[in-house]
Amino acid sequence: MAGCQRGDGVIMRVGDKTSIFDTKAMRSWRRSALNLSRVRKVQFQRGLMSGGTCEATAYQEFGPQTGAVCVAWALP
């Protein structure tokens, strides 16, 4: 994902190539991530998955509030 780096924290994906995820869900997750980053020093990033479509878009098409998280880390 452009702008996101492995090892720099959990990536809250705001959307994919096909759709943008639910604003209310992502706002709630962002608040939680900010609280975690203050209390536990957990890092997080926000990014758009611009290269493909994931299952979150399919869920969203049927109505549920949808968001996505990616935990990417660098392997030794």
PDB file of N, CA, C and O in Angstrom:
ATOM      1  N   MET A   1       0.836  -1.180   0.000  1.00  0.00           N
ATOM      2  CA  MET A   1       0.000   0.000   0.000  1.00  0.00           C
ATOM      3  C   MET A   1       0.881   1.242   0.000  1.00  0.00           C
ATOM      4  O   MET A   1       1.798   1.366   0.811  1.00  0.00           O
ATOM      5  N   ALA A   2       0.602   2.126  -0.885  1.00  0.00           N
ATOM      6  CA  ALA A   2       1.355   3.376  -0.943  1.00  0.00           C
ATOM      7  C   ALA A   2       1.186   4.154   0.358  1.00  0.00           C
ATOM      8  O   ALA A   2       0.074   4.298   0.866  1.00  0.00           O
ATOM      9  N   GLY A   3       2.288   4.648   0.886  1.00  0.00           N
ATOM     10  CA  GLY A   3       2.241   5.448   2.106  1.00  0.00           C
ATOM     11  C   GLY A   3       2.303   4.662   3.393  1.00  0.00           C
ATOM     12  O   GLY A   3       2.474   5.255   4.458  1.00  0.00           O
ATOM     13  N   CYS A   4       2.169   3.347   3.336  1.00  0.00           N
ATOM     14  CA  CYS A   4       2.237   2.505   4.534  1.00  0.00           C
ATOM     15  C   CYS A   4       3.466   1.611   4.444  1.00  0.00           C
ATOM     16  O   CYS A   4       3.828   1.133   3.369  1.00  0.00           O
ATOM     17  N   GLN A   5       4.098   1.394   5.588  1.00  0.00           N
ATOM     18  CA  GLN A   5       5.312   0.591   5.626  1.00  0.00           C
ATOM     19  C   GLN A   5       5.155  -0.578   6.591  1.00  0.00           C
ATOM     20  O   GLN A   5       4.604  -0.420   7.681  1.00  0.00           O
ATOM     21  N   ARG A   6       5.640  -1.752   6.189  1.00  0.00           N
ATOM     22  CA  ARG A   6       5.647  -2.892   7.097  1.00  0.00           C
ATOM     23  C   ARG A   6       6.499  -2.552   8.304  1.00  0.00           C
ATOM     24  O   ARG A   6       7.565  -1.949   8.179  1.00  0.00           O
ATOM     25  N   GLY A   7       6.017  -2.945   9.472  1.00  0.00           N
ATOM     26  CA  GLY A   7       6.753  -2.695  10.701  1.00  0.00           C
ATOM     27  C   GLY A   7       6.443  -1.359  11.343  1.00  0.00           C
ATOM     28  O   GLY A   7       6.923  -1.080  12.442  1.00  0.00           O
ATOM     29  N   ASP A   8       5.642  -0.516  10.678  1.00  0.00           N
ATOM     30  CA  ASP A   8       5.297   0.795  11.235  1.00  0.00           C
ATOM     31  C   ASP A   8       3.929   0.797  11.906  1.00  0.00           C
ATOM     32  O   ASP A   8       3.370   1.863  12.165  1.00  0.00           O
ATOM     33  N   GLY A   9       3.386  -0.376  12.190  1.00  0.00           N
ATOM     34  CA  GLY A   9       2.127  -0.457  12.920  1.00  0.00           C
ATOM     35  C   GLY A   9       0.990  -1.049  12.111  1.00  0.00           C
ATOM     36  O   GLY A   9       1.082  -1.241  10.899  1.00  0.00           O
ATOM     37  N   VAL A  10      -0.076  -1.328  12.824  1.00  0.00           N
ATOM     38  CA  VAL A  10      -1.299  -1.860  12.219  1.00  0.00           C
ATOM     39  C   VAL A  10      -1.794  -0.867  11.176  1.00  0.00           C
ATOM     40  O   VAL A  10      -1.733   0.343  11.394  1.00  0.00           O
ATOM     41  N   ILE A  11      -2.281  -1.363  10.051  1.00  0.00           N
ATOM     42  CA  ILE A  11      -2.802  -0.496   8.993  1.00  0.00           C
ATOM     43  C   ILE A  11      -4.319  -0.571   9.000  1.00  0.00           C
ATOM     44  O   ILE A  11      -4.898  -1.630   8.760  1.00  0.00           O
ATOM     45  N   MET A  12      -4.956   0.554   9.276  1.00  0.00           N
ATOM     46  CA  MET A  12      -6.406   0.637   9.151  1.00  0.00           C
ATOM     47  C   MET A  12      -6.681   0.998   7.700  1.00  0.00           C
ATOM     48  O   MET A  12      -6.378   2.102   7.247  1.00  0.00           O
ATOM     49  N   ARG A  13      -7.261   0.044   6.982  1.00  0.00           N
ATOM     50  CA  ARG A  13      -7.519   0.271   5.561  1.00  0.00           C
ATOM     51  C   ARG A  13      -8.829   1.029   5.397  1.00  0.00           C
ATOM     52  O   ARG A  13      -9.878   0.558   5.836  1.00  0.00           O
ATOM     53  N   VAL A  14      -8.774   2.183   4.777  1.00  0.00           N
ATOM     54  CA  VAL A  14      -9.960   3.017   4.613  1.00  0.00           C
ATOM     55  C   VAL A  14     -10.776   2.646   3.382  1.00  0.00           C
ATOM     56  O   VAL A  14     -11.889   3.138   3.192  1.00  0.00           O
ATOM     57  N   GLY A  15     -10.222   1.782   2.557  1.00  0.00           N
ATOM     58  CA  GLY A  15     -10.941   1.342   1.368  1.00  0.00           C
ATOM     59  C   GLY A  15     -10.045   0.517   0.480  1.00  0.00           C
ATOM     60  O   GLY A  15      -8.881   0.268   0.795  1.00  0.00           O
ATOM     61  N   ASP A  16     -10.614   0.092  -0.649  1.00  0.00           N
ATOM     62  CA  ASP A  16      -9.837  -0.650  -1.635  1.00  0.00           C
ATOM     63  C   ASP A  16     -10.074  -0.039  -3.010  1.00  0.00           C
ATOM     64  O   ASP A  16     -10.649   1.044  -3.116  1.00  0.00           O
ATOM     65  N   LYS A  17      -9.640  -0.717  -4.051  1.00  0.00           N
ATOM     66  CA  LYS A  17      -9.755  -0.188  -5.407  1.00  0.00           C
ATOM     67  C   LYS A  17     -11.209   0.088  -5.801  1.00  0.00           C
ATOM     68  O   LYS A  17     -11.480   0.979  -6.607  1.00  0.00           O
ATOM     69  N   THR A  18     -12.135  -0.677  -5.232  1.00  0.00           N
ATOM     70  CA  THR A  18     -13.538  -0.594  -5.621  1.00  0.00           C
ATOM     71  C   THR A  18     -14.378   0.343  -4.762  1.00  0.00           C
ATOM     72  O   THR A  18     -15.275   1.009  -5.278  1.00  0.00           O
ATOM     73  N   SER A  19     -14.101   0.406  -3.455  1.00  0.00           N
ATOM     74  CA  SER A  19     -14.967   1.193  -2.579  1.00  0.00           C
ATOM     75  C   SER A  19     -14.207   1.760  -1.379  1.00  0.00           C
ATOM     76  O   SER A  19     -13.117   1.307  -1.030  1.00  0.00           O
ATOM     77  N   ILE A  20     -14.818   2.752  -0.772  1.00  0.00           N
ATOM     78  CA  ILE A  20     -14.342   3.320   0.489  1.00  0.00           C
ATOM     79  C   ILE A  20     -15.199   2.697   1.584  1.00  0.00           C
ATOM     80  O   ILE A  20     -16.414   2.573   1.426  1.00  0.00           O
ATOM     81  N   PHE A  21     -14.579   2.306   2.690  1.00  0.00           N
ATOM     82  CA  PHE A  21     -15.301   1.614   3.747  1.00  0.00           C
ATOM     83  C   PHE A  21     -16.135   2.586   4.588  1.00  0.00           C
ATOM     84  O   PHE A  21     -16.034   3.803   4.440  1.00  0.00           O
ATOM     85  N   ASP A  22     -16.945   2.029   5.457  1.00  0.00           N
ATOM     86  CA  ASP A  22     -17.893   2.799   6.251  1.00  0.00           C
ATOM     87  C   ASP A  22     -17.192   3.857   7.114  1.00  0.00           C
ATOM     88  O   ASP A  22     -16.300   3.540   7.902  1.00  0.00           O
ATOM     89  N   THR A  23     -17.604   5.096   6.953  1.00  0.00           N
ATOM     90  CA  THR A  23     -16.985   6.218   7.657  1.00  0.00           C
ATOM     91  C   THR A  23     -17.146   6.114   9.170  1.00  0.00           C
ATOM     92  O   THR A  23     -16.190   6.351   9.908  1.00  0.00           O
ATOM     93  N   LYS A  24     -18.333   5.763   9.637  1.00  0.00           N
ATOM     94  CA  LYS A  24     -18.563   5.667  11.086  1.00  0.00           C
ATOM     95  C   LYS A  24     -17.707   4.572  11.711  1.00  0.00           C
ATOM     96  O   LYS A  24     -17.140   4.765  12.787  1.00  0.00           O
ATOM     97  N   ALA A  25     -17.612   3.422  11.044  1.00  0.00           N
ATOM     98  CA  ALA A  25     -16.803   2.323  11.565  1.00  0.00           C
ATOM     99  C   ALA A  25     -15.334   2.731  11.627  1.00  0.00           C
ATOM    100  O   ALA A  25     -14.666   2.498  12.634  1.00  0.00           O
ATOM    101  N   MET A  26     -14.832   3.336  10.560  1.00  0.00           N
ATOM    102  CA  MET A  26     -13.425   3.726  10.518  1.00  0.00           C
ATOM    103  C   MET A  26     -13.118   4.828  11.531  1.00  0.00           C
ATOM    104  O   MET A  26     -12.039   4.840  12.123  1.00  0.00           O
ATOM    105  N   ARG A  27     -14.050   5.746  11.733  1.00  0.00           N
ATOM    106  CA  ARG A  27     -13.858   6.812  12.731  1.00  0.00           C
ATOM    107  C   ARG A  27     -13.763   6.212  14.137  1.00  0.00           C
ATOM    108  O   ARG A  27     -12.933   6.633  14.943  1.00  0.00           O
ATOM    109  N   SER A  28     -14.609   5.238  14.420  1.00  0.00           N
ATOM    110  CA  SER A  28     -14.590   4.574  15.721  1.00  0.00           C
ATOM    111  C   SER A  28     -13.266   3.834  15.930  1.00  0.00           C
ATOM    112  O   SER A  28     -12.667   3.915  17.002  1.00  0.00           O
ATOM    113  N   TRP A  29     -12.815   3.114  14.904  1.00  0.00           N
ATOM    114  CA  TRP A  29     -11.545   2.393  15.009  1.00  0.00           C
ATOM    115  C   TRP A  29     -10.385   3.359  15.200  1.00  0.00           C
ATOM    116  O   TRP A  29      -9.454   3.077  15.954  1.00  0.00           O
ATOM    117  N   ARG A  30     -10.443   4.509  14.511  1.00  0.00           N
ATOM    118  CA  ARG A  30      -9.365   5.493  14.636  1.00  0.00           C
ATOM    119  C   ARG A  30      -9.290   6.025  16.067  1.00  0.00           C
ATOM    120  O   ARG A  30      -8.202   6.167  16.623  1.00  0.00           O
ATOM    121  N   ARG A  31     -10.445   6.318  16.659  1.00  0.00           N
ATOM    122  CA  ARG A  31     -10.465   6.767  18.063  1.00  0.00           C
ATOM    123  C   ARG A  31      -9.840   5.712  18.964  1.00  0.00           C
ATOM    124  O   ARG A  31      -9.035   6.032  19.840  1.00  0.00           O
ATOM    125  N   SER A  32     -10.212   4.455  18.748  1.00  0.00           N
ATOM    126  CA  SER A  32      -9.641   3.376  19.559  1.00  0.00           C
ATOM    127  C   SER A  32      -8.137   3.269  19.352  1.00  0.00           C
ATOM    128  O   SER A  32      -7.388   3.086  20.312  1.00  0.00           O
ATOM    129  N   ALA A  33      -7.696   3.383  18.116  1.00  0.00           N
ATOM    130  CA  ALA A  33      -6.261   3.309  17.822  1.00  0.00           C
ATOM    131  C   ALA A  33      -5.507   4.473  18.469  1.00  0.00           C
ATOM    132  O   ALA A  33      -4.415   4.275  19.001  1.00  0.00           O
ATOM    133  N   LEU A  34      -6.068   5.671  18.431  1.00  0.00           N
ATOM    134  CA  LEU A  34      -5.421   6.821  19.079  1.00  0.00           C
ATOM    135  C   LEU A  34      -5.290   6.589  20.574  1.00  0.00           C
ATOM    136  O   LEU A  34      -4.254   6.903  21.162  1.00  0.00           O
ATOM    137  N   ASN A  35      -6.333   6.042  21.197  1.00  0.00           N
ATOM    138  CA  ASN A  35      -6.263   5.736  22.629  1.00  0.00           C
ATOM    139  C   ASN A  35      -5.183   4.695  22.911  1.00  0.00           C
ATOM    140  O   ASN A  35      -4.406   4.850  23.853  1.00  0.00           O
ATOM    141  N   LEU A  36      -5.126   3.639  22.104  1.00  0.00           N
ATOM    142  CA  LEU A  36      -4.090   2.618  22.278  1.00  0.00           C
ATOM    143  C   LEU A  36      -2.694   3.200  22.095  1.00  0.00           C
ATOM    144  O   LEU A  36      -1.767   2.846  22.824  1.00  0.00           O
ATOM    145  N   SER A  37      -2.549   4.084  21.129  1.00  0.00           N
ATOM    146  CA  SER A  37      -1.221   4.651  20.880  1.00  0.00           C
ATOM    147  C   SER A  37      -0.763   5.513  22.046  1.00  0.00           C
ATOM    148  O   SER A  37       0.436   5.612  22.308  1.00  0.00           O
ATOM    149  N   ARG A  38      -1.699   6.135  22.748  1.00  0.00           N
ATOM    150  CA  ARG A  38      -1.343   6.955  23.924  1.00  0.00           C
ATOM    151  C   ARG A  38      -1.021   6.079  25.135  1.00  0.00           C
ATOM    152  O   ARG A  38      -0.040   6.316  25.838  1.00  0.00           O
ATOM    153  N   VAL A  39      -1.846   5.078  25.367  1.00  0.00           N
ATOM    154  CA  VAL A  39      -1.733   4.255  26.565  1.00  0.00           C
ATOM    155  C   VAL A  39      -0.644   3.189  26.439  1.00  0.00           C
ATOM    156  O   VAL A  39       0.141   2.992  27.367  1.00  0.00           O
ATOM    157  N   ARG A  40      -0.595   2.513  25.314  1.00  0.00           N
ATOM    158  CA  ARG A  40       0.304   1.365  25.157  1.00  0.00           C
ATOM    159  C   ARG A  40       1.397   1.570  24.113  1.00  0.00           C
ATOM    160  O   ARG A  40       2.178   0.659  23.837  1.00  0.00           O
ATOM    161  N   LYS A  41       1.449   2.746  23.546  1.00  0.00           N
ATOM    162  CA  LYS A  41       2.454   3.054  22.506  1.00  0.00           C
ATOM    163  C   LYS A  41       2.330   2.146  21.283  1.00  0.00           C
ATOM    164  O   LYS A  41       3.332   1.814  20.650  1.00  0.00           O
ATOM    165  N   VAL A  42       1.095   1.741  20.949  1.00  0.00           N
ATOM    166  CA  VAL A  42       0.833   0.930  19.763  1.00  0.00           C
ATOM    167  C   VAL A  42       0.804   1.859  18.552  1.00  0.00           C
ATOM    168  O   VAL A  42       0.130   2.890  18.562  1.00  0.00           O
ATOM    169  N   GLN A  43       1.541   1.482  17.514  1.00  0.00           N
ATOM    170  CA  GLN A  43       1.568   2.295  16.303  1.00  0.00           C
ATOM    171  C   GLN A  43       0.456   1.872  15.348  1.00  0.00           C
ATOM    172  O   GLN A  43       0.078   0.702  15.292  1.00  0.00           O
ATOM    173  N   PHE A  44      -0.060   2.850  14.594  1.00  0.00           N
ATOM    174  CA  PHE A  44      -1.032   2.524  13.561  1.00  0.00           C
ATOM    175  C   PHE A  44      -0.877   3.491  12.392  1.00  0.00           C
ATOM    176  O   PHE A  44      -0.329   4.586  12.522  1.00  0.00           O
ATOM    177  N   GLN A  45      -1.380   3.045  11.254  1.00  0.00           N
ATOM    178  CA  GLN A  45      -1.344   3.834  10.032  1.00  0.00           C
ATOM    179  C   GLN A  45      -2.715   3.743   9.370  1.00  0.00           C
ATOM    180  O   GLN A  45      -3.485   2.826   9.657  1.00  0.00           O
ATOM    181  N   ARG A  46      -3.019   4.679   8.494  1.00  0.00           N
ATOM    182  CA  ARG A  46      -4.228   4.600   7.681  1.00  0.00           C
ATOM    183  C   ARG A  46      -3.798   4.520   6.230  1.00  0.00           C
ATOM    184  O   ARG A  46      -2.871   5.216   5.816  1.00  0.00           O
ATOM    185  N   GLY A  47      -4.463   3.676   5.453  1.00  0.00           N
ATOM    186  CA  GLY A  47      -4.083   3.557   4.057  1.00  0.00           C
ATOM    187  C   GLY A  47      -5.195   3.037   3.176  1.00  0.00           C
ATOM    188  O   GLY A  47      -6.100   2.336   3.630  1.00  0.00           O
ATOM    189  N   LEU A  48      -5.112   3.390   1.913  1.00  0.00           N
ATOM    190  CA  LEU A  48      -6.041   2.914   0.903  1.00  0.00           C
ATOM    191  C   LEU A  48      -5.384   1.780   0.134  1.00  0.00           C
ATOM    192  O   LEU A  48      -4.290   1.943  -0.406  1.00  0.00           O
ATOM    193  N   MET A  49      -6.047   0.634   0.082  1.00  0.00           N
ATOM    194  CA  MET A  49      -5.537  -0.488  -0.695  1.00  0.00           C
ATOM    195  C   MET A  49      -5.941  -0.232  -2.154  1.00  0.00           C
ATOM    196  O   MET A  49      -7.054  -0.560  -2.565  1.00  0.00           O
ATOM    197  N   SER A  50      -5.043   0.344  -2.910  1.00  0.00           N
ATOM    198  CA  SER A  50      -5.393   0.812  -4.249  1.00  0.00           C
ATOM    199  C   SER A  50      -5.239  -0.246  -5.337  1.00  0.00           C
ATOM    200  O   SER A  50      -5.636  -0.007  -6.478  1.00  0.00           O
ATOM    201  N   GLY A  51      -4.674  -1.406  -5.016  1.00  0.00           N
ATOM    202  CA  GLY A  51      -4.364  -2.381  -6.051  1.00  0.00           C
ATOM    203  C   GLY A  51      -5.361  -3.502  -6.240  1.00  0.00           C
ATOM    204  O   GLY A  51      -5.190  -4.294  -7.166  1.00  0.00           O
ATOM    205  N   GLY A  52      -6.375  -3.616  -5.433  1.00  0.00           N
ATOM    206  CA  GLY A  52      -7.297  -4.738  -5.579  1.00  0.00           C
ATOM    207  C   GLY A  52      -8.572  -4.531  -4.788  1.00  0.00           C
ATOM    208  O   GLY A  52      -8.759  -3.499  -4.143  1.00  0.00           O
ATOM    209  N   THR A  53      -9.439  -5.514  -4.843  1.00  0.00           N
ATOM    210  CA  THR A  53     -10.705  -5.483  -4.117  1.00  0.00           C
ATOM    211  C   THR A  53     -10.690  -6.621  -3.107  1.00  0.00           C
ATOM    212  O   THR A  53     -10.266  -7.732  -3.426  1.00  0.00           O
ATOM    213  N   CYS A  54     -11.153  -6.350  -1.887  1.00  0.00           N
ATOM    214  CA  CYS A  54     -11.131  -7.371  -0.845  1.00  0.00           C
ATOM    215  C   CYS A  54     -12.549  -7.721  -0.397  1.00  0.00           C
ATOM    216  O   CYS A  54     -13.533  -7.164  -0.884  1.00  0.00           O
ATOM    217  N   GLU A  55     -12.621  -8.649   0.532  1.00  0.00           N
ATOM    218  CA  GLU A  55     -13.918  -9.143   1.014  1.00  0.00           C
ATOM    219  C   GLU A  55     -14.742  -8.056   1.698  1.00  0.00           C
ATOM    220  O   GLU A  55     -15.966  -8.166   1.762  1.00  0.00           O
ATOM    221  N   ALA A  56     -14.097  -7.011   2.210  1.00  0.00           N
ATOM    222  CA  ALA A  56     -14.845  -5.935   2.872  1.00  0.00           C
ATOM    223  C   ALA A  56     -15.811  -5.261   1.903  1.00  0.00           C
ATOM    224  O   ALA A  56     -16.916  -4.888   2.298  1.00  0.00           O
ATOM    225  N   THR A  57     -15.419  -5.101   0.659  1.00  0.00           N
ATOM    226  CA  THR A  57     -16.313  -4.515  -0.336  1.00  0.00           C
ATOM    227  C   THR A  57     -17.526  -5.406  -0.556  1.00  0.00           C
ATOM    228  O   THR A  57     -18.647  -4.912  -0.680  1.00  0.00           O
ATOM    229  N   ALA A  58     -17.310  -6.715  -0.605  1.00  0.00           N
ATOM    230  CA  ALA A  58     -18.435  -7.640  -0.788  1.00  0.00           C
ATOM    231  C   ALA A  58     -19.404  -7.545   0.388  1.00  0.00           C
ATOM    232  O   ALA A  58     -20.616  -7.489   0.181  1.00  0.00           O
ATOM    233  N   TYR A  59     -18.889  -7.526   1.618  1.00  0.00           N
ATOM    234  CA  TYR A  59     -19.756  -7.373   2.793  1.00  0.00           C
ATOM    235  C   TYR A  59     -20.544  -6.068   2.708  1.00  0.00           C
ATOM    236  O   TYR A  59     -21.750  -6.032   2.949  1.00  0.00           O
ATOM    237  N   GLN A  60     -19.841  -5.015   2.364  1.00  0.00           N
ATOM    238  CA  GLN A  60     -20.460  -3.695   2.313  1.00  0.00           C
ATOM    239  C   GLN A  60     -21.606  -3.645   1.301  1.00  0.00           C
ATOM    240  O   GLN A  60     -22.602  -2.955   1.518  1.00  0.00           O
ATOM    241  N   GLU A  61     -21.462  -4.374   0.202  1.00  0.00           N
ATOM    242  CA  GLU A  61     -22.515  -4.404  -0.825  1.00  0.00           C
ATOM    243  C   GLU A  61     -23.830  -4.947  -0.273  1.00  0.00           C
ATOM    244  O   GLU A  61     -24.903  -4.620  -0.780  1.00  0.00           O
ATOM    245  N   PHE A  62     -23.746  -5.780   0.769  1.00  0.00           N
ATOM    246  CA  PHE A  62     -24.953  -6.365   1.357  1.00  0.00           C
ATOM    247  C   PHE A  62     -25.457  -5.589   2.566  1.00  0.00           C
ATOM    248  O   PHE A  62     -26.415  -6.016   3.210  1.00  0.00           O
ATOM    249  N   GLY A  63     -24.831  -4.453   2.890  1.00  0.00           N
ATOM    250  CA  GLY A  63     -25.373  -3.578   3.904  1.00  0.00           C
ATOM    251  C   GLY A  63     -24.655  -3.416   5.224  1.00  0.00           C
ATOM    252  O   GLY A  63     -24.791  -2.354   5.833  1.00  0.00           O
ATOM    253  N   PRO A  64     -23.881  -4.408   5.729  1.00  0.00           N
ATOM    254  CA  PRO A  64     -23.252  -4.220   7.033  1.00  0.00           C
ATOM    255  C   PRO A  64     -22.201  -3.105   7.030  1.00  0.00           C
ATOM    256  O   PRO A  64     -21.538  -2.860   6.022  1.00  0.00           O
ATOM    257  N   GLN A  65     -22.063  -2.432   8.185  1.00  0.00           N
ATOM    258  CA  GLN A  65     -20.959  -1.490   8.343  1.00  0.00           C
ATOM    259  C   GLN A  65     -19.666  -2.277   8.178  1.00  0.00           C
ATOM    260  O   GLN A  65     -19.501  -3.336   8.784  1.00  0.00           O
ATOM    261  N   THR A  66     -18.764  -1.773   7.374  1.00  0.00           N
ATOM    262  CA  THR A  66     -17.572  -2.538   7.046  1.00  0.00           C
ATOM    263  C   THR A  66     -16.316  -1.689   7.134  1.00  0.00           C
ATOM    264  O   THR A  66     -16.301  -0.521   6.745  1.00  0.00           O
ATOM    265  N   GLY A  67     -15.265  -2.304   7.653  1.00  0.00           N
ATOM    266  CA  GLY A  67     -13.939  -1.703   7.681  1.00  0.00           C
ATOM    267  C   GLY A  67     -12.931  -2.834   7.542  1.00  0.00           C
ATOM    268  O   GLY A  67     -13.307  -4.005   7.486  1.00  0.00           O
ATOM    269  N   ALA A  68     -11.660  -2.485   7.486  1.00  0.00           N
ATOM    270  CA  ALA A  68     -10.640  -3.526   7.334  1.00  0.00           C
ATOM    271  C   ALA A  68      -9.358  -3.117   8.044  1.00  0.00           C
ATOM    272  O   ALA A  68      -9.011  -1.938   8.114  1.00  0.00           O
ATOM    273  N   VAL A  69      -8.669  -4.118   8.565  1.00  0.00           N
ATOM    274  CA  VAL A  69      -7.403  -3.902   9.255  1.00  0.00           C
ATOM    275  C   VAL A  69      -6.389  -4.874   8.664  1.00  0.00           C
ATOM    276  O   VAL A  69      -6.725  -6.012   8.335  1.00  0.00           O
ATOM    277  N   CYS A  70      -5.165  -4.423   8.534  1.00  0.00           N
ATOM    278  CA  CYS A  70      -4.080  -5.275   8.042  1.00  0.00           C
ATOM    279  C   CYS A  70      -2.923  -5.189   9.025  1.00  0.00           C
ATOM    280  O   CYS A  70      -2.499  -4.094   9.395  1.00  0.00           O
ATOM    281  N   VAL A  71      -2.416  -6.327   9.444  1.00  0.00           N
ATOM    282  CA  VAL A  71      -1.239  -6.354  10.300  1.00  0.00           C
ATOM    283  C   VAL A  71      -0.093  -6.879   9.447  1.00  0.00           C
ATOM    284  O   VAL A  71      -0.003  -8.076   9.173  1.00  0.00           O
ATOM    285  N   ALA A  72       0.774  -5.973   9.035  1.00  0.00           N
ATOM    286  CA  ALA A  72       1.895  -6.335   8.172  1.00  0.00           C
ATOM    287  C   ALA A  72       3.194  -6.103   8.934  1.00  0.00           C
ATOM    288  O   ALA A  72       3.396  -5.040   9.521  1.00  0.00           O
ATOM    289  N   TRP A  73       4.054  -7.082   8.921  1.00  0.00           N
ATOM    290  CA  TRP A  73       5.331  -6.904   9.617  1.00  0.00           C
ATOM    291  C   TRP A  73       6.463  -7.417   8.746  1.00  0.00           C
ATOM    292  O   TRP A  73       6.264  -8.240   7.852  1.00  0.00           O
ATOM    293  N   ALA A  74       7.628  -6.923   9.021  1.00  0.00           N
ATOM    294  CA  ALA A  74       8.800  -7.335   8.256  1.00  0.00           C
ATOM    295  C   ALA A  74       9.319  -8.665   8.801  1.00  0.00           C
ATOM    296  O   ALA A  74       9.499  -8.829  10.007  1.00  0.00           O
ATOM    297  N   LEU A  75       9.550  -9.597   7.903  1.00  0.00           N
ATOM    298  CA  LEU A  75      10.121 -10.882   8.303  1.00  0.00           C
ATOM    299  C   LEU A  75      11.649 -10.762   8.334  1.00  0.00           C
ATOM    300  O   LEU A  75      12.231  -9.991   7.571  1.00  0.00           O
ATOM    301  N   PRO A  76      12.295 -11.534   9.225  1.00  0.00           N
ATOM    302  CA  PRO A  76      13.755 -11.442   9.297  1.00  0.00           C
ATOM    303  C   PRO A  76      14.427 -11.900   8.022  1.00  0.00           C
ATOM    304  O   PRO A  76      15.654 -11.881   7.930  1.00  0.00           O
TER     305      PRO A  76
END
